[in-house]
Amino acid sequence: MPVLAKQNKKKYTYRDYLGFNDNIRREIINGEIRIMSPAPLTIHQRIALKLSAIFYNYLKDKDCEVFIAPFDVRLSIYNERDMDEFNVAQPDISIICDKNKIDERGCKGAPDLIVEILSPSSVTYDFNEKLLLYEKAGVKEYWVANPSDSTVFVFLLKNNEYIKPNVYGHENIVKPSLFQDLEVNLSEIFGNL
């Protein structure tokens, strides 16, 4: 799990985030700094590459765009002004269909689909804090890929909250709710890792 940095009672903002110049990867969740672990495991990178390639090839002639970490996503929960945002995440994969949300610094607002790939240290973080953050921010679809058992949990936003996730295994095909003609064959994603 990303380490909660020791800090005073101050709530950190995107302005503070931009002021850090120490090359340490971090996120800010609800105003608290989360230090990211060093480079992810090789299996994590392989899954991210395979998934992002599938999304990229599917989206290259469409209005949506795929981005991979590190890519800053500023999530307004309480209608904060951009520099006063209390939430800056770096999802493993972000798909954004509203070009107005994309600027030179990343994404301002909720991506349409986010994928997080679990590491042994991020299970609780991705299934709890990140899930609640993405739900509150209005991310329509949230995937959590688990390399250890070759599963993908797909959370869909209905009435401003995630419904019980669909769980897909190694042998399944996942169709993103936003792109029903796209089929993601999980055996291709999790095979040969």
Summary of the structure (lengths in Angstrom):
residues: 193
radius of gyration: 16.1
end to end distance: 22.4
largest distance: 48.8
contacts: 558
relative contact order: 0.14
helix: 26%
strand: 28%
